[in-house]
């Protein structure tokens, strides 16, 4: 892979990070926070995947995040948004593992 991933947002940013769900329950991707917060359980559908992070930000008194700017929090494309990853790879590789689809 020729691409060098970008650095992750700072913990104080409380930015959303997309990581692989290793629990085996819910959808494949979970949204965590740059501060280290993780949801208690993964969402069952993509329409709810940001709900836990939204509640986390509300508790911290922060406005809603720009979820289109969610970056990969692990894998070879750490720090890139989905659009940046797709632009570089055309969807031909898994963003978390780097293996071919």
C-alpha angles and dihedrals in degrees: 000000000000097000120097112210122231126248118269121253116270119266090245089060092067086211122174116254125193113220135171114268106236095177097085091228126100127000125341097253127053127190115231130172131256087236090065099260115143129188117255089237137003121262118255094224140026092246089065100038094104097043096094093049091048090054091047091054092046090054088052090051093246128138122248113289126237097257092188085070094056108136131208108264096197141019133051093312097050111159096023125112120234090256092053091048093047092047090054097042109020090226093292096126136044109259093216101044106021091229122136116264 
